[in-house]
Amino acid sequence: MAVTRSTLASRSSPGGRAGTRALDSWRTTELIWTLAASLLIAAAFFLVYQAKKPDPATTPLLNLNALNAREDLLPRSTRPSRPARAIS
């Protein structure tokens, strides 16, 4: 019992399906948009990683647990003085 009216000879035409050109164009466009979205997400992940990555400290870190009194903080809290400028 045939479900469709087509025959085997009409389905095996060398041209393939009708409208495959439009389907291929649509799939190419979809691929381009998917790759662009993936690139955007990868860039966002990279920026988040860069923001959360610990920076190496330029000066040694101060261990507050190792301090005996608050006066031990004074040498660290003062700014180094600039050399006086010569007045010319």
Residue pairs with C-beta under 8 A, 6 or more apart in sequence:
17 23
62 73
62 76
67 73
